[in-house]
Every structure is written in C-alpha cells, then in structure tokens.
Amino acid sequence: MPARIVLGVGGGIAAYKACELVRLFTESGHQVRVVPTASALRFVGAPTWAALSGQPVADDVWADVHEVPHVRLGQQADLVVVAPATADLLARAAHGLADDLLTNTLLTARCPVLLAPAMHTEMWEHPATAANVATLRARGVRVVEPAVGRLTGADTGKGRLPDPAEIFAVARRALSRGPAAPADLTGRHVVVTAGGTREPLDPVRFLGNRSSGKQGYAFARTAVARGARVTLVSANVSLADPAGVDVVRVGTTEELRAATLRAADDADVVVMAAAPADFRPATYATGKIKKSDDGSAPTVALVTNPDIAAELGRRRRPEQLLVIFAAETGDAEANGRAKLVRKRADLVVVNEVGADRVFGADTNAATVIGADGTVAHLPERSKEDLADGVWDLVVSRLTTPS
C-alpha cells in the first residue's frame, strides 16, 4: 500500500546516496517529501530532489507558511527516514532541538522514525554520539548501525552509510508492520547465524551444503527494523550486508562456533539459522586429490563437528533465549521436537526440506515449536514475513527489561 514518507537528508558527503533511496521509494509507489538540511543542499541541490521525488522540496519553515509545514509534515507521515544522519543531526534530535524544518518534523512525527548515521569513525565512537544514539533508541527511534568501509578521503572504518537498497529493506519492514507497531527489540542484542559452513578437503574441494543464508539474513533485517542491535555471523553467502548489522564472516563450523560463542556472551537472543556441516574430513590434503589411473575413488574419512546449538544450550544464561532450526525430511515435526529437547532451546523452527524446497528460495513455511509445548504453524510467505512471525514469538518470551 502506498505510504507517505518523509526523507530527511543531513549535511554529509553521503547525501548523494539518498538520491537512490528516493528512487527506490518512488518506484515502489510511495509518495516522498525530501526535507534536506541547509548543509545537505550544499552537496545535492533542491532541483535534484524535486525531480527525483516528483514533489516540492521542503527545506524552510518560512516557505508555504499557510500549510504549517513544520507541523504537518511529521503529522501526516507514515514513516520518517533520515539518511545520512550526521553527528550534529543526531545530537539535535536527541536533545529535542527544533532549529530547522527537519528537526521540527522529527518532533511532530508519531510514525516510525528510522535514522541511518554516517560520519567518521572517531565521531561515531565518541561518547557524546554514543549517548545521543542511546537516548534516541530508548525513545523507540530505529538507529541503524553504520557500515564499515571507505569514508571521506583515505579514511576507512565504521561510519559509512549502509547501502541504500539495504536501508530501503529496513524501511519497508517498518512500514509493513504498521505505524503503531513498536520497536519491540529496542535495547536488545540479537545474534543471528546464517549460511552454510564449508569443510576443506583439499585446496579446491570442500564438504558443504545448499544453504543460501537468505533466511538468516531475513532475521537480521527484521530485527533491525524492530530496533535491535544485531550481530550476524555469516558463513559463505553471496548476499549484501543488511543495513545496521555487524557482520562477522566465517568459513568452517569451528570458525562459526568460535564467533557465535563470542558474540553470544551478552546477547539477549541467539537465532541459529546457519547450516553448519555435521562432519569434516579427518585429514586435509595439501595438494589436489587426483583421480587414480584405475578409476577407483579415494576413501574420505570423516569426523564429527562440534554441536554449536547444544553447546549454547548448556552455556546460556537463564534469561537468554535460544532459537534453533531443524531442516528435516520424513517426520519433520517429531524430529524437531527431539532436537528442541536435545539442544535445550526455547524455540525450534522446523522446515521440511527437499531439492526444490527452502534452500535458495525467497519464501518459506515453518512449524515453530516451543519448549513450553506451544506450536505455531506459519504458512508459506516471504522469508522476512516468516522471520517477523518468529520474532513475535520471541518477544512474547522475553522476560527481562531491555
């Protein structure tokens, strides 16, 4: 359904990337009013915003005073997105200042607000910025973590504006939940694993599986849209980094284990959506294994990999929630129940898998079984919608304050 979106643009070099965000919103049928700061207009001019949005640019509280823009824009919006949100803009928003049209709009908005910061690493890590971000998040504002990469000049680090397509994905999830939906994971640290591990056999071969990582990435995106701080432990995927997510890349099951246990130390929720290999070759051949002249195949001895979910189940804090996945054939629900007990998890998401089901697809269906005996059947839907359905079940089980 078309929505009325206010796109605020702060005065940073990343302002040009917001042009792509306008295009994504308008091509999806939404109405976009761009509200740039005075500094933003030094990077991208008003005619560009007007041409891309098809709407007049709102940049001055004194323009069209009869329409009371400093109040109406925020009141009428279904979503407010600010990209880039500079350190100065975060500070003014956190302290409730209203010295330009954009900060007035932020004060009057009663819809979801999504801020995508972009600045140099030192500015993002400064205690003042950290305090401002914490204040905004405590009020229910979604502040996505900046990406790591090339900044202005030769600098590299955390502070880069996330890819516009990924900001759009988070905004779309916030819109899909409706204007009254709370950011119910605000203040929570969520760890999500995704993808399939690979166990090297020789320099060119490995044992692996068909996991694409799409479902785990959907969990990460939807958690950000609900206000969470997200760590994504990603194994061998070819997907863009979700906006606002700290991505830790791993290859093998042992690397996945180490990264997940480390990230889970202070996590409120751990979602084990990755597909770790159950076995690995007992030995690694330093040279490529050749075919023999007589056509016989080599024998590959396997050893069992560590059970990461079971280890998390044993080690987790009483208030920490553990969500595991069971990709099953045969009696999937019975297998899932057994796995839930064996791993000491709170929820198991049971998928029936096959050659043309779940792996690599954009949709999924699942049965979610709780340790408390509850059963929820989630019919086929997009993987992001399915993730939101599981998050609803998780949020209802969170017992400690954020």
Buried (B, 14 or more C-beta within 10 A) or exposed (E): EEBBBBBBBBBBBBBBBBBBBBBBBBEBEBBBBBBBBEBBBEBBEBEBBEEBBEBBBBBBBEEEEEEEBBBBBBEBBBBBBBBBBBBBBBBBBBEEBBEBBBBBBBBBBEBBBBBBBBBBBEBBEBEEBEEBBEBBBEEEBBBBBBBBBEBEEEEEBBBBBBBBEBBBBBBBBBBBBEBEBEBBBBBBBBBBBBBBBBBBBBEEBBBBBEBBBBBBBBBBBBBBBBBBBBBBBBBBBEBEBBBBBBBBBBBBBBBBBBBBBEBBEEBBBBBBBBBBBBBBBEEEBEEEBEEEEEEEEEEBEEEEBEBBBBBBBEEBEEEBBBBBBBBBEEEBBEBBBBBBEBBBBBBBBBBBBEEEBBBEBEBBBBBBBBBEEEEBEBEEBBBBBBBBBBBBBBBEBBEEEB
